[in-house]
Amino acid sequence: MANYIGAIDQGTTSTRFIVFDRSGRTVAVSQKEHEQIYPKPGWVEHNPEEIWQHTREVIAETMAKGGLRPGDLAAIGITNQRETTIVWNRKTGKPIANALVWQDTRVADYVSELAKSGGQDRFRSKTGLPLTTYFSGLKIRWILEHVKGAREAAGAGDLMFGNIDTFLVWHLTGGVQGGAHITDVTNASRTQLMNLETLSWDHEILKTFGIPESILPGIHSSSETYGVAKEPAVQDVPIAGILGDQQAALVGQTCFDPGEAKNTYGTGCFLLMNTGTRKIDSKSGLLTTMAYKLGDQPAHYALEGSIAITGALVQWVRDNLGLIEKSSDIQSLARTVDDNGGVYFVPAFSGLYAPYWKDNARGVIAGLTRYANKGHIARAVEEATAFQTRDVLEAMEKDSGIKLDVLRTDGGMVADDLLMQFQADILDRPVVRPVTKDATTALGAAYAAGLAVGYFKDLKDLRANWSVDRTWKPQLTNGKRDEMYKLWKRAVGKSFDWVA
């Protein structure tokens, strides 16, 4: 009997396979980091074959750790870093180039070119997205135009495109031996090629971008059986759920009602609010995106605020400056001082995402004096994540007309109590950390797969699994809060238009 459910969590820095029981508790897990490749300033790549190999390895390791056989799993769900773009040969299964990661800014010239006619919001009414370097569509165009022979191979029907979810499903279900070339609505909505109303590829945008529809995957719901695994460790287990990582966290946090929201603190930071079956067009610099589509039920939409650099800033302080040995040391270094000493850090390393959308912004540290030391830098690093979250939350409340009573949080950074307290302070509302805090994305994918095969009965089943670990309440005075936020906004302004 299948007592468990599995989830592949393919993220920006690592790949995990987690097996959950019916209560959402982790039974076994294995994780492997993959290489971050930086060929030029602003360029970020991954090796797709390394990611696929690591996926196979973590699946086998997790099954072995848990003493599990394929028959013990009811299904497998997949959650993935979104927008990261792979083009591969359908006959050989080999990528024709490294994956272009969501942070990659090499398509900035395309953005400028397309914005000349219709502006940055040229495609927003159809896709919910502004023209920026973030999304998959222009990355596909770059590969077709810059990899020798790619455009001709695409015309001959030899190439396939996918975000990471598509690449993994294709390999898991057989690859060159008839693998399923599919994606779900959440990942499709991050390409800037899907019409949010029809949930299908938009022919006008495809023509404008110069992308042949033949290379694109079929669009499916987030919760259905797409095929069965051919990988020995999970042979014949249904692949039955796909959600982009932030939508997966929304589902993992059981934010199924309109107005419920979560913030995931990882490499970047992503605040999503469920807006139900109503598509809200943002006037405040947010993204309108798919939340999920469960089987034959109506699609649900979300407002999203995407922040490019949060946890990645801590990694930068560790790896590039050497101020800390491991990421978790940032909290103890920040606690060596009582406040930020007037220092503000705007981590616009690859431009600013929501709500500013400034591709030409760059990082700044403002307010430095001789008084400032590494403790103040560390505290400014911590606070940058919370300030950016407030920027997004205010925009979200303005667009939706809904005031959030509480912010649900998850992701690797929520183990940082200092950050969580400051987040509550600067937002002036409670911040809640659930019991399942660092596997929420995987849990969401597991939920989607479990619903598809009847392992979970309904959404009420899933809500029963959610419980609070800790709540932080605001402790900052209104005057201090306003003063700090005013200085933050001033620092953000200094980062604008740095690159001509």
C-alpha positions, 0 to 999 in steps of 0.5 A: 500500500502507498503510504507516502508521497514524494516531491522533487524540489529543484531550486536555484542552488540545489535539488532535493527529494523529500518523502512526506507522510499523510500529515505532511511530516518529512520521512526522508530527504536528500539534497545536492547543490549544483554549480552557479556559473557566471560567464559575464557580469549579469549572466547566470547559468546552470548546467541542465545535465548536472541538475538532471543527474542530481535529481536522479541521485537524490531520488535514489538516496532518499528512497534508500534512506527511508528503506522505501520501494516504488510501491510505497509512493502514491505519486510524485510532485515537482516544484522548481525554480521558475523562469530558468530556461532550457532548450534541448534536442528532442532526438538526443536529449542534450541541451544546446546551451546551459540553462539561463537562470531567472536572475540572468540579465543578458536580454536587457537589449531585447527588453529595451527594443520591445519597450520602444513600441508600447512601453514596459507594460506592452504585454501586461494585459495578456500575461500579467507581466512587464517587459523585463529580463526576468521571464523565459520568453526572451531567454528562449529568443536569445538561445535561438539567436545566439547558439549556432544552428539553433534557429534552423534546428527549431524550424526542423522540429528538433528542439524543445523548450522547458522551464526546469519542471518540463525538463525533469518531467520529460526525462522522468517519463522516458526522455527520448523514449517518448517522454511527456513534453508538458508544463503546468499553468503556473510555470507557463505563466512565467514565460510571458508567452501564455495568455492568462485568460485562455491559459494557452500560448499567445500567438501574437506574442510568439510572433513578436518574440520570434519563437516557434510554438512547436518547441513549447510544451503542452499546458496542463493543470497543476494537479493531474497525472502526466505520466509514470516514472521510468527511473528505477528507484521510483519505477511506475510511480505517477508524476502527478503534480507541478507547481512553480516554487512560489505557487507551491509554497502558497499551496504548502501554506494552504492559502486557498482563500482569496486574500491569504498570502505567504512570503518565501525567504530564499535566494530571492523573496516572493510574496504571493496573495491568492486572489481567487478566480479573479485576475487583478491587473496590478497598477502598483508594479506587481505581477499578475500570475497563476496561483494554481489549477487543481484538476478540472477546477477553475484556475486561481490567480495571484498577485506576486511581488518578486524580490531578486536578492535576499538570501543571495545577499547573505551568501554574497557577504559570506563568499565575496566579502568573507565577513561570515563563515556560514550563512547562519552567522549573519544573525550573530554578527548583526546582534553585536550591535543594537541597530544599523548605525544609519547604514542601509543596503540596497541589493540591486545586484541584477536590477530591482524587481517589484515594485520598481522594475528597474533593470538598470539599478545596481546595489548601493550601501548608503549612510556609511560613517566612520562609526559603522562596522561589520556588525552594522553592515550585517544588520543592514543586510538583514533589514534589506530583506524586510524593507523590500518585503514592506515595499511589496506588501504595500503595493499588494494591499493597494492593488487588492484593496485587502489589508493583510492581518498577518504574514505567513512565512517560509523558506530557509531564512525564517530560522533567523529570529532577528530577521523575523522580529524586524519583519514584524516591526517594519510591517507593523503586523504579526509574522507567523512561522509554520511548523513546516518552514523549510520544506513548504515548496516541496510540501505544496508539490506533494499536496498537488500530486496527492490530490490528483491520485486521491491520496489526499481527499480535499483542501480541508484535508490539507488545511488540517496539516497546517500549524503555527511554530512561532508568532512575532509581534511588532515592537518598534515605535511608530516614529522609529518605524517611519524614520527608518522606512523613509531612509530606506526609500531614499537609499533605494532611489540612489540605486536607480539608473546606475547603468546607462 
